């Protein structure tokens, strides 16, 4: 009895693996075709993101600057203190919103956090952004997806590949 049941289950698994549904053709004939398709898709995504960021900046009253990594920023309030460096502990207040102005649920009211520059697990753009600031300064940053939460997003309301606007005030360097 057990043996015949085992044989029946194995035959079912083998026949399921051989079904035509499992043998769908890929739309690419070579690995190079697939890679080229992915490159073109990524280029279209970068262009779309760039257009959205430019539209946001054009609609703003602030004067934005750009870093070599794609980080954009506008100084809202000048600071006169020191600038943080790698290894410094910083204390900041910040909010996050999407480019369309919608607040990110978890960050719709200012949050205060402390962390170490280039040694803590925060968004990549945060490390770069803070090294551009002085104590007492308040700056608006636009983090493209690769500097924010990237392809994974987060579980607290930030979808994958989101461009985010951070308003950060650098309170202290410890």
C-alpha positions in Angstrom: 0.0 0.0 0.0 2.7 2.5 1.0 4.8 1.5 -1.9 2.0 2.0 -4.5 1.2 5.4 -2.9 4.9 6.4 -3.2 5.0 5.3 -6.8 1.8 7.3 -7.6 3.2 10.5 -6.0 6.5 10.1 -7.8 4.7 9.7 -11.2 2.6 12.7 -10.5 5.7 14.8 -9.7 7.5 13.6 -12.8 4.5 14.3 -15.1 4.0 17.8 -13.5 7.7 18.6 -14.3 7.2 17.6 -17.9 4.0 19.6 -18.5 4.1 22.2 -21.4 3.4 25.0 -18.9 6.8 24.5 -17.4 8.5 24.8 -20.8 7.7 28.3 -21.7 10.2 29.9 -24.0 12.1 32.9 -22.8 11.8 36.0 -24.9 15.6 36.1 -25.2 17.7 33.8 -27.3 21.1 34.5 -25.7 22.5 35.8 -22.4 23.7 38.9 -24.3 20.2 39.7 -25.5 18.9 39.4 -21.9 21.7 41.6 -20.6 21.0 44.2 -23.3 17.3 44.2 -22.5 18.1 44.8 -18.8 20.5 47.6 -19.6 17.9 49.3 -21.8 15.3 48.9 -19.1 17.6 50.4 -16.5 18.4 53.4 -18.8 14.7 54.0 -19.2 14.1 53.9 -15.5 17.0 56.3 -14.8 15.7 58.7 -17.5 12.2 58.6 -16.0 13.6 59.3 -12.5 15.8 62.2 -13.8 12.7 63.8 -15.4 10.7 63.6 -12.2 13.6 65.1 -10.2 14.0 67.9 -12.7 10.3 68.7 -12.6 10.4 68.8 -8.8 13.4 71.1 -8.8 11.9 73.4 -11.4 8.7 73.7 -9.3 10.7 74.6 -6.2 11.7 78.1 -5.0 15.1 76.8 -3.8 18.5 76.8 -5.5 19.5 73.1 -5.8 23.1 71.8 -6.2 24.1 68.4 -7.4 26.8 65.9 -6.3 28.5 63.4 -8.6 26.4 60.6 -7.2 23.0 62.1 -8.2 22.3 63.6 -4.8 20.5 67.0 -5.2 20.3 69.5 -2.3 19.2 73.0 -1.4 20.3 74.8 1.8 17.2 76.0 3.6 19.0 77.5 6.6 22.7 78.2 6.8 24.7 76.5 9.5 28.0 77.9 11.0 29.3 74.9 12.9 31.7 72.1 11.9 31.1 69.6 9.1 30.9 65.9 10.1 33.5 63.5 8.8 33.7 59.7 8.6 33.5 58.2 12.1 31.7 61.2 13.7 28.5 60.6 15.6 25.8 63.0 14.4 22.4 63.9 15.8 19.8 65.0 13.3 16.1 65.8 12.9 14.5 64.8 9.6 11.4 64.1 7.6 10.9 62.2 4.4 8.4 62.7 1.6 7.9 61.5 -1.9 8.5 63.8 -4.9 4.8 64.5 -5.2 4.8 65.9 -1.6 3.1 63.0 0.0 4.6 62.3 3.4 6.0 58.9 4.0 3.8 57.5 6.8 6.6 56.5 9.2 8.4 59.8 8.7 5.5 62.4 8.5 6.6 64.1 11.7 10.3 65.0 12.4 12.3 62.2 13.7 15.5 62.6 15.8 18.2 60.0 15.4 21.9 59.7 16.1 24.4 57.5 14.2 28.0 57.3 13.0 28.9 58.6 9.6 29.8 55.8 7.2 29.7 53.3 10.0 25.9 52.9 10.6 23.1 51.1 8.7 21.2 54.1 7.3 20.5 55.0 3.7 23.6 55.5 1.6 22.6 59.0 0.7 22.3 60.0 4.4 26.1 59.5 4.9 26.9 61.6 1.8 24.3 64.3 2.6 25.5 64.9 6.2 29.1 65.4 5.2 27.9 68.3 3.0 26.3 70.1 6.0 27.4 72.2 8.9 26.0 72.1 12.5 22.8 74.1 12.6 22.1 73.8 8.9 18.8 72.7 7.5 18.9 71.2 4.0 16.5 69.6 1.6 18.0 66.6 -0.2 16.6 64.6 -3.1 17.7 61.0 -2.8 17.4 59.0 -6.0 16.5 55.3 -5.4 20.1 54.1 -5.3 20.8 56.6 -2.5 17.6 55.9 -0.6 16.0 52.4 -0.1 16.9 51.0 -3.6 15.2 48.1 -5.2 13.8 46.7 -2.0 12.1 49.8 -0.5 11.2 49.2 3.1 8.3 47.7 5.0 7.1 51.0 6.4 5.5 52.6 3.4 8.4 53.2 1.0 7.9 51.2 -2.3 10.9 49.8 -4.2 12.8 52.3 -6.5 11.3 55.4 -4.8 12.9 58.8 -5.1 12.6 60.6 -1.8 12.9 64.1 -0.4 14.6 64.4 2.9 14.6 67.6 5.0 17.4 67.3 7.4 18.6 69.5 10.2 22.1 68.7 11.6 21.8 69.4 15.4 25.2 68.2 16.7 28.4 66.3 16.0 29.5 64.3 19.1 
